[in-house]
């Protein structure tokens, strides 16, 4: 029988851990960054994350749209998506603090539909976390802001890099 270490416990769930030492070659003193990154991605994929390959920003944004459409069981029209993306997701007037607050607190955004009606769009489903779609990407480059950055491994939740 296995013994597990309890990491966290609530009335609804328990998080446990079991450490099993991995295979190690004799004489291997370190793991290259590329090998570590590859192993980490493989581990996430084995836990249900989807590995997402993208070639440019347009592909990245299209993935975001698809993920939000799946989460909300809703299809944006082109004009609705452009309005929602530029106003709620990629608003040039918002900095990192405002964008973080949006994910943490204001995760339900209101979309003004083409017909004049309003629709709630969830960025994250906090009531049923299993509805969220998890993806992993690597070597994501960003040149916005004060300086360029390249992230080795990035987790996407419903297409949003977190």
C-alpha positions, -999 to +999 in steps of 0.1 A: +000+000+000+013+034-009+018+062+016+009+097+005+019+130+020-011+153+025-003+188+010-037+204+015-071+193+027-105+209+026-141+196+030-143+192-008-109+179-018-075+166-006-042+172-024-016+145-019+019+138-032+040+108-038+077+112-048+092+085-069+129+091-077+134+091-115+160+071-134+194+088-135+223+079-157+256+073-139+279+103-140+251+127-150+256+157-128+231+181-144+202+184-168+203+209-197+177+236-198+163+221-230+160+187-214+144+201-183+119+221-204+110+190-225+105+168-195+084+194-178+061+197-209+059+160-211+048+158-175+021+184-180+008+167-211+006+134-191-015+152-166-040+163-193-026+196-206-027+200-243+006+210-260-002+239-283+021+247-312+018+282-326+037+300-353+026+336-348+005+360-328-025+355-350-025+318-343-022+325-306-052+349-307-073+325-328-066+298-301-077+322-274-110+328-293-116+291-298-109+283-261-133+311-249-160+300-273-157+264-260-158+276-224-189+298-229-206+275-255-209+306-277-196+316-311-184+352-316-192+370-348-161+386-363-172+421-351-181+408-317-147+392-313-128+423-325-147+444-300-143+419-271-106+413-278-096+449-281-119+462-253-117+434-227-086+413-234-060+435-252-070+469-240-041+493-246-050+514-216-046+485-191-014+475-175-004+443-158-022+452-125-055+458-143-051+426-164-043+406-133-073+420-115-095+411-145-084+374-142-086+373-104-117+393-097-135+405-129-133+372-147-168+376-162-168+402-189-199+417-206-200+414-244-222+439-263-236+417-291-242+428-326-280+428-320-276+451-290-281+425-263-255+417-237-238+383-230-216+374-200-183+359-212-164+339-186-126+341-189-122+314-163-149+292-147-141+294-110-172+275-100-164+244-119-126+244-126-129+213-147-146+233-174-114+253-180-091+241-208-054+238-199-026+241-225+011+245-224+034+263-248+071+269-249+095+296-261+068+322-262+083+356-272+068+389-262+082+423-273+056+445-258+063+467-229+097+480-218+118+451-230+115+419-249+110+386-231+110+349-240+093+325-216+105+289-215+072+273-206+039+290-203+006+277-190-026+288-209-059+286-191-087+290-217-061+304-241-049+331-216-012+330-206-010+328-168 
